[in-house]
């Protein structure tokens, strides 16, 4: 199977220009390609993860990736898929975010010896002369064609600023600069970027008479059409200080049954033959597949040690209660949390752990059978624990999925 055939078999590709030429470049390790990352936060998130795994796959096949930080385009904001204008960020915030994201990139892509490039479009966009740019490049874009672009159609009824309307020109110019300066002949991006990417291929053709290519990758979508990577608590980040390795693991451990094999196919580096066998798994075997997905992705993002800790934490939650090495969300109790007699009751434990807002709420949960400590259900709200009871930690659960490891620290 060729590299390009594997990308198709893994379900990664959505739209493509000039398939034969693209396949030839990729299969022979001759592609220099780029993917853009707008630094709207100081960490990448799950939505960026598949793009980085694609970069890694292609680099392993001898192709050269360019990771382009959007330090310039972030000053405008991409309107694609948005219903309102993005909040403006200061230059200082953008530059800080770029610095943080660059460090994360180096965990996935090999930038040594010119094998990949890490660039920032602020280097050429922030100092553009407006009149010169519009004469040299703006004149090559048709407003009629741009208004038909999907990136803008969604915003026309609510209002689209000229600032945002210019985003296509900026992204197209990025492609042109990379083509001219670094021989980059291919751009990858999310399916929502298709119009902007075609703008780049057209600009290159009109300015140079040469061909460049665009390919979109399938976005991780939930069944309601929204992007994966969002939870009730916000985005799922790759930064362990924003989303702990355990929470990252649990996010993938809890994907819908119908998605698990698809995600294993798209994002892990397990052999396709091995993944194909999982297609018929059901019940306990399907849960095993979810564990494989969660472990493999956590290992890629946070390293093998953290993946093993997260796995142990999940086993502590859903299986035995041996908390040794488990990376669970934890509440540490101190001497001040205990009564004069050296005990703390279950209601205080639930409140201190943030599992309940008040003692009254905690009492109702206990009386209704919704609280367990380790493997034992607690139904007496007068139940107490000593410091010695909690020195090794106990797994406290409210319901099935809300939990904390509670431990006493002297």
Secondary structure, DSSP 8 states (H G I E B T S, - for coil): --HHHHHHHTT-EEEESSHHHHHHHHHTT--EEEEEE--SSSS-BHHHHHHHHHHHHHHHTT-EEEEEE-TTGGGT---TT-SS------HHHHHHHHHHHHHHHTTTS--GGGSEEEEETHHHHTT--HHHHHHHTGGGS-HHHHHTSHHHHTTTTT---HHHHTHHHHHHHHHHHHHHHH---EEEEEGGGHHHHHHHHHHHHHHHS---EEEEE---B-TTS-BSSEETTEE-BSSTTTS-HHHHHHHHHTS-GGGHHHHHHHH--S-HHHHHHHTT--THHHHHHHHHHHHHHHHHHH-HHHHHHHHHHHHHHHS----TT----EEEE-GGGS-TTSEEEHHHHHHHTTS-SSHHHHHHHHHTT-EEETTEE---TT-EEEHHHHTT-EEEEETTTEEEEEEE--
